[in-house]
Structures are given as structure tokens and as C-alpha cells.
């Protein structure tokens, strides 16, 4: 090892080190690029799974909403049916009362007519009789 270190030897060594460093840097960039591409492709493969989970979650949420509103709808239908039955009962009661009042009015007008009251009493009696005949045929 009698060789002396010269400037050209140092330059050659520097070039060799820089070449080795450049080679390592390029290999690192290639590995990084391959890794990034692999990760991207892996994510693309996982998108199908994520899509399936998302669709299932959406379906589950929609089912919960359906259940909630089906219950509300049944409750509202029950209330409507109850209100309808109540209204029908009240309407029947009012009709019965109107029938009694109409019968009473017919009796009063008949009594007045029998006592000799004419004019408006006869007209009212005829109108009431006509109305009753029309209602009987409806």
C-alpha cells in the first residue's frame, strides 16, 4: 500500500460515492413509487368492500326509518278510526234529535191547522210534508 493519495484519486472516489448515492436514491424512489401504486390499488380493491358496507348501512337506516314511520302511521290510522267512529256516533245523535224536532214541528203545524189556522201555517205544513217525502226517498 505504497500508493499515495492524489487529487485525481480523491475525485474518482468522490465520483464513485456520488454514483453509489445516486443509485441508492433512484432505487429508493422506485421502491416508493411501487409502494404508492400498490397502496392505491389496494384502496381500489377495498372500495368494493366499503361500497357493500355503505349500502348495508344505508339499507339498515332506511329500515329503521320505515319501522318508525310505520308505527306512527298505524297510530294515526287508529286515531282517525277512533275520531271517525266518534263523529259518526255524534252525527247519529244529532240526526235522532232532528227527527224528534221535525216530528214535533209536524205535530204543532197539524194542530194549528186543525184549529183553523191557515195561510203561513198551511204553507209551512205543506213544505214540511214535501221535505219529509223527499227525505224518505233518499
C-alpha positions as CSV (number, residue, x, y, z in Angstrom):
1,X,0.0,0.0,0.0
2,X,2.5,2.4,-1.1
3,X,0.2,4.4,-3.2
4,X,-0.2,7.9,-2.5
5,X,-3.5,9.7,-2.4
6,X,-3.7,12.1,-5.2
7,X,-6.2,14.7,-6.2
8,X,-7.4,12.6,-9.1
9,X,-7.8,9.6,-6.8
10,X,-10.0,11.7,-4.4
11,X,-12.0,12.9,-7.3
12,X,-12.5,9.4,-8.6
13,X,-13.6,8.3,-5.1
14,X,-16.0,11.2,-4.9
15,X,-17.5,10.3,-8.2
16,X,-17.9,6.7,-7.1
17,X,-19.5,7.8,-3.9
18,X,-21.9,10.2,-5.7
19,X,-22.7,7.4,-8.2
20,X,-23.5,5.0,-5.4
21,X,-25.5,7.7,-3.6
22,X,-27.4,8.4,-6.9
23,X,-28.0,4.7,-7.4
24,X,-29.4,4.4,-3.9
25,X,-31.6,7.4,-4.3
26,X,-33.1,6.1,-7.6
27,X,-33.7,2.7,-6.0
28,X,-35.4,4.4,-3.1
29,X,-37.7,6.4,-5.5
30,X,-38.5,3.3,-7.4
31,X,-39.4,1.4,-4.2
32,X,-41.5,4.4,-3.0
33,X,-43.3,4.6,-6.4
34,X,-44.1,0.9,-6.4
35,X,-45.3,1.1,-2.8
36,X,-47.6,4.0,-3.6
37,X,-49.0,2.3,-6.6
38,X,-49.6,-0.9,-4.5
39,X,-51.3,1.1,-1.8
40,X,-53.6,2.9,-4.4
41,X,-54.5,-0.5,-6.0
42,X,-55.2,-1.9,-2.5
43,X,-57.5,1.0,-1.8
44,X,-59.3,0.4,-5.1
45,X,-59.8,-3.2,-4.1
46,X,-61.2,-2.1,-0.7
47,X,-63.6,0.3,-2.4
48,X,-65.9,-2.6,-3.3
49,X,-66.0,-3.7,0.4
50,X,-66.6,-0.2,1.5
51,X,-69.4,0.1,-1.0
52,X,-71.1,-3.0,0.3
53,X,-70.8,-1.8,3.9
54,X,-72.2,1.6,2.9
55,X,-75.1,0.1,1.0
56,X,-75.8,-2.1,4.0
57,X,-75.7,0.8,6.4
58,X,-78.0,2.8,4.2
59,X,-80.4,-0.1,4.0
60,X,-80.3,-0.5,7.8
61,X,-81.0,3.2,8.3
62,X,-83.9,3.1,5.8
63,X,-85.4,0.1,7.6
64,X,-85.2,1.9,10.9
65,X,-87.0,4.9,9.3
66,X,-89.6,2.6,7.8
67,X,-90.3,1.0,11.2
68,X,-90.5,4.3,12.9
69,X,-93.0,5.8,10.4
70,X,-95.0,2.6,10.1
71,X,-95.6,2.8,13.8
72,X,-96.6,6.4,13.5
73,X,-98.8,5.6,10.6
74,X,-100.6,2.9,12.5
75,X,-101.1,5.2,15.4
76,X,-102.5,7.9,13.2
77,X,-104.8,5.4,11.4
78,X,-106.0,4.3,14.8
79,X,-106.7,7.9,15.9
80,X,-108.5,8.6,12.6
81,X,-110.7,5.5,13.0
82,X,-111.5,6.4,16.6
83,X,-112.4,10.0,15.6
84,X,-114.5,8.7,12.7
85,X,-116.4,6.4,15.0
86,X,-116.9,9.2,17.5
87,X,-118.1,11.6,14.7
88,X,-120.5,9.0,13.3
89,X,-122.0,8.5,16.8
90,X,-122.4,12.2,17.3
91,X,-123.9,12.6,13.8
92,X,-126.4,9.8,14.6
93,X,-127.3,11.5,17.8
94,X,-127.9,14.9,16.0
95,X,-130.0,13.1,13.3
96,X,-132.1,11.5,16.0
97,X,-132.6,14.9,17.7
98,X,-133.5,16.5,14.4
99,X,-136.1,13.7,13.7
100,X,-137.7,14.4,17.1
101,X,-137.8,18.1,16.4
102,X,-139.2,17.6,12.9
103,X,-141.9,15.3,14.3
104,X,-142.7,17.8,16.9
105,X,-142.9,20.6,14.4
106,X,-145.2,18.5,12.2
107,X,-147.5,17.8,15.2
108,X,-147.6,21.5,16.1
109,X,-148.4,22.5,12.5
110,X,-151.0,19.8,12.2
111,X,-152.6,21.0,15.5
112,X,-152.6,24.6,14.3
113,X,-154.1,23.6,11.0
114,X,-156.9,21.6,12.8
115,X,-157.7,24.7,14.9
116,X,-158.3,26.6,11.7
117,X,-155.1,28.4,11.3
118,X,-154.5,28.9,7.6
119,X,-152.0,30.9,5.5
120,X,-148.4,30.5,6.6
121,X,-149.3,27.5,8.8
122,X,-150.7,25.6,5.8
123,X,-147.7,26.6,3.7
124,X,-145.2,25.5,6.3
125,X,-147.1,22.2,6.8
126,X,-147.0,21.5,3.0
127,X,-143.3,22.4,2.9
128,X,-142.5,20.1,5.8
129,X,-144.5,17.3,4.3
130,X,-142.8,17.7,1.0
131,X,-139.4,17.7,2.7
132,X,-140.2,14.6,4.6
133,X,-141.4,12.8,1.5
134,X,-138.2,13.7,-0.4
135,X,-136.0,12.6,2.6
136,X,-137.8,9.3,2.7
137,X,-136.8,8.5,-0.9
138,X,-133.1,9.4,-0.5
